[in-house]
Amino acid sequence: MITMENRIERVFREKKNNILSVYFTAGFPELNSTNVVIDELRKAGADMIEIGIPFSDPLADGPVIQHSSEVALKNGMSLKLLFEQLKKQSTFIPPAGQAGNQQPAILLMGYLNPILQFGVENFCKEAKECGIDGVIIPDLPLQEYLHEYKPIFDKYGILNIFLITPQTSDERIRLIDSHSKGFIYMVSSSSTTGIKAGINTTQEGYFRRIKKLKLKTPLMIGFGISDRNSFAKACEFANGAIIGSGFIKALEKGTDLKTGISNFIKSIK
């Protein structure tokens, strides 16, 4: 079993607040864009990078991320190819616990079906070899993870990040907190990603409710975070925030990819 400190845990230990995590879809905008995007996000100062595994039926994703997933699949992206690509950039994303502690934490975000088809142990083994620190699988139920997959994830030192929503009861949130490592993904609203920009008073009430629970696990707010203002507001209630659709829109603009990524991160931080 892997016992070295995971880079996700290191990020929260060292920085604690205003943590920026950026999501993008592997294979978008071009099939071979993945490593370029990762490297530029690293250079620009992203604290965590979430690499989306494209899937044909992304239930939690809004139109922007759905479109990026469709483009990536048409480009020929697959989980097997993603791992092959990631292994080529291992020089600047060393495996967690080894040299290069200032590197951002790297996560994969995707749906359970492609992972099951790939094989859960094979998935975790490949992820570890690529320097992946954690995974976010929105449709993996907590009990199924605990009973069937947790020993495999633990064996390879891959943290499984759980999500909560405004509809999640305090009791269930405390249960999730008791089984969480790294952080809890606090979905800002009941809608899919990218539907609403900014944070309203209803969402603030939800954030305050969660804050009062005084959970042991750090919190990252996602969905609807797209610019400096919404990022700063989210950071008032959590350790940081996740930007996805806003970043993907920036990748779509057709400007120089490296410059566009750098400018986007500067506009947030």
C-alpha positions in Angstrom: 0.0 0.0 0.0 1.2 3.5 -0.8 1.9 5.5 2.3 3.8 8.6 1.0 2.0 12.0 1.2 -0.4 12.5 -1.8 0.0 15.8 -3.6 -3.6 16.6 -3.1 -3.1 16.4 0.6 0.2 18.4 0.2 -1.7 21.2 -1.6 -4.1 21.6 1.3 -1.5 21.3 3.9 0.8 24.0 2.4 -1.7 26.4 1.0 -5.1 25.9 2.8 -7.0 28.8 1.0 -7.6 30.2 -2.4 -6.7 26.9 -4.1 -7.4 26.9 -7.8 -8.3 23.7 -9.6 -8.8 23.7 -13.3 -10.8 21.1 -15.3 -10.4 20.4 -19.0 -11.3 17.5 -21.2 -8.5 15.2 -22.5 -8.2 15.3 -26.2 -9.7 18.8 -26.5 -9.4 21.0 -28.5 -7.1 18.7 -30.4 -6.2 15.0 -29.8 -2.7 15.9 -28.8 -3.5 19.0 -26.7 -3.7 17.2 -23.4 0.0 17.4 -22.4 0.3 21.0 -23.7 -2.7 22.1 -21.5 -1.3 20.3 -18.4 2.1 21.9 -18.9 0.8 25.4 -19.4 -1.6 25.1 -16.4 1.4 24.0 -14.3 3.5 27.0 -15.5 0.6 29.4 -14.9 0.2 28.3 -11.3 -2.8 26.1 -11.1 -2.8 24.3 -7.8 -4.7 21.2 -9.0 -5.5 20.0 -12.5 -8.6 17.8 -13.3 -8.4 15.9 -16.5 -11.8 14.9 -17.9 -12.1 11.5 -19.4 -14.5 12.0 -22.4 -17.7 10.0 -22.3 -20.7 9.8 -24.5 -23.3 10.2 -21.8 -21.9 12.7 -19.2 -24.9 13.2 -17.0 -23.5 15.9 -14.7 -22.0 18.0 -17.4 -23.5 21.0 -19.1 -23.4 21.9 -22.8 -19.9 23.3 -22.8 -18.2 20.2 -21.3 -20.5 17.9 -23.2 -19.4 19.5 -26.4 -15.7 19.2 -25.5 -16.3 15.5 -24.7 -18.0 15.0 -28.1 -15.1 16.7 -29.9 -12.5 14.7 -27.9 -14.2 11.4 -28.8 -14.4 12.4 -32.5 -10.7 13.3 -32.3 -10.1 9.7 -31.2 -9.5 10.1 -27.4 -9.9 7.0 -25.2 -8.8 6.1 -21.7 -6.1 3.9 -23.1 -4.7 6.7 -25.3 -5.0 9.2 -22.4 -2.7 7.0 -20.2 -0.3 6.6 -23.1 -0.2 10.4 -23.5 0.2 11.1 -19.8 3.2 8.7 -19.5 5.0 10.9 -22.0 5.0 13.9 -19.7 6.1 12.1 -16.6 9.2 14.3 -16.5 7.1 17.3 -15.3 4.4 15.3 -13.4 6.4 13.0 -11.2 4.4 10.3 -9.3 3.0 11.5 -6.0 5.5 11.3 -3.1 8.6 11.5 -5.3 10.6 14.5 -6.5 8.9 17.6 -7.6 6.7 18.6 -4.7 5.9 22.0 -6.2 4.0 20.3 -9.1 0.2 20.6 -9.1 -1.9 17.8 -7.9 -3.4 15.9 -10.8 -6.8 14.2 -10.9 -8.8 12.3 -13.4 -12.6 13.0 -13.6 -14.9 10.7 -15.4 -17.8 8.3 -15.2 -17.8 4.8 -13.9 -18.7 2.8 -17.1 -15.4 3.4 -19.0 -13.4 2.6 -15.8 -15.2 -0.6 -15.3 -14.6 -1.5 -19.0 -10.9 -0.7 -18.5 -10.8 -2.7 -15.2 -10.7 -0.9 -11.9 -7.3 -2.3 -10.8 -5.8 -1.8 -14.2 -7.2 1.8 -14.2 -5.6 2.5 -10.8 -2.3 0.9 -11.7 -2.1 3.0 -14.9 -3.2 6.1 -13.1 -0.4 5.6 -10.5 2.2 5.1 -13.2 1.1 8.4 -14.8 1.4 10.4 -11.6 -2.3 10.7 -10.9 -3.2 11.7 -7.3 -6.9 11.2 -7.3 -10.1 10.6 -9.2 -13.6 12.1 -9.2 -16.3 9.7 -10.4 -19.7 11.4 -10.0 -21.8 8.2 -10.5 -19.8 6.0 -8.2 -22.0 5.5 -5.0 -20.3 5.8 -1.7 -21.3 2.3 -0.4 -20.3 0.6 -3.7 -16.9 2.3 -3.5 -16.3 1.3 0.2 -17.4 -2.3 -0.3 -15.9 -3.1 -3.7 -13.2 -0.6 -4.8 -11.6 1.2 -1.8 -8.9 -1.5 -1.2 -7.8 -1.2 -4.8 -7.7 2.6 -4.7 -5.8 2.5 -1.4 -3.3 0.0 -2.8 -2.2 2.5 -5.5 -2.5 5.6 -3.4 -5.3 7.1 -5.5 -7.7 9.3 -3.5 -11.4 9.0 -4.4 -13.1 12.4 -4.2 -16.8 12.5 -3.2 -19.3 15.1 -4.3 -22.1 16.8 -2.2 -24.9 19.0 -3.5 -27.5 21.3 -1.9 -29.8 18.3 -1.6 -27.3 16.2 0.4 -28.4 15.8 4.0 -26.2 16.8 6.9 -26.2 13.2 8.0 -24.9 12.0 4.7 -22.4 14.8 4.4 -20.9 13.8 7.8 -20.7 10.1 6.5 -19.0 11.3 3.4 -16.6 13.4 5.5 -15.7 10.4 7.6 -14.6 8.4 4.6 -12.9 11.3 2.6 -9.3 12.1 2.0 -8.0 15.0 0.0 -11.1 17.2 -0.4 -14.9 17.1 -0.8 -16.2 18.5 -4.1 -19.0 20.8 -3.1 -21.4 21.2 -6.1 -22.7 24.8 -5.9 -26.1 24.1 -7.3 -28.5 21.3 -8.5 -27.9 22.1 -12.1 -25.3 20.6 -14.5 -21.9 22.3 -15.0 -21.7 25.7 -16.6 -25.4 26.5 -16.5 -25.2 29.4 -14.1 -22.4 31.8 -13.7 -21.7 33.5 -10.4 -23.0 32.8 -6.9 -26.4 33.8 -5.6 -27.8 34.2 -2.1 -29.4 30.8 -2.1 -26.0 29.2 -2.8 -24.4 31.3 -0.1 -27.0 29.9 2.4 -26.0 26.4 1.3 -22.3 27.2 1.7 -22.9 28.6 5.2 -24.8 25.4 6.2 -21.9 23.3 5.1 -19.3 25.6 6.8 -21.3 25.2 10.1 -20.8 21.5 10.0 -17.0 22.0 10.6 -16.0 19.0 8.5 -12.5 17.5 8.8 -12.0 17.4 5.1 -11.2 20.5 3.0 -13.8 21.8 0.6 -13.6 22.8 -3.0 -16.6 24.5 -4.7 -17.4 23.7 -8.3 -20.1 24.4 -10.9 -20.7 28.0 -11.9 -17.2 29.3 -11.0 -15.9 31.0 -14.1 -14.1 34.3 -13.3 -12.1 36.2 -10.7 -15.3 37.4 -8.9 -17.0 34.0 -8.6 -13.7 32.4 -7.6 -13.1 34.9 -4.9 -16.6 34.6 -3.6 -16.4 30.8 -3.5 -13.1 31.0 -1.6 -14.9 32.9 1.2 -16.8 29.7 2.0 -14.3 26.9 1.0 -10.6 26.2 0.7 -10.8 26.9 -3.0 -12.8 26.5 -6.2 -12.9 24.5 -9.5 -13.2 26.1 -12.9 -14.3 24.0 -15.8 -16.6 25.4 -18.4 -15.1 28.8 -18.3 -11.7 27.4 -19.0 -12.9 25.2 -21.8 -14.6 28.2 -23.4 -11.2 29.9 -23.3 -9.6 26.9 -25.0 -12.2 27.2 -27.8 -11.4 30.8 -28.7 -8.9 29.8 -31.3 -6.0 32.0 -30.1 -2.6 30.6 -29.4 -3.2 27.8 -26.9 -0.3 28.5 -24.6 -1.0 32.3 -24.5 -4.7 31.7 -24.0 -4.1 29.4 -21.0 -1.7 31.8 -19.4 -4.0 34.8 -19.8 -7.0 32.8 -18.5 -5.2 31.8 -15.2 -3.9 35.4 -14.8 -7.5 36.6 -15.1 -8.5 34.4 -12.2 -5.6 34.7 -9.8 
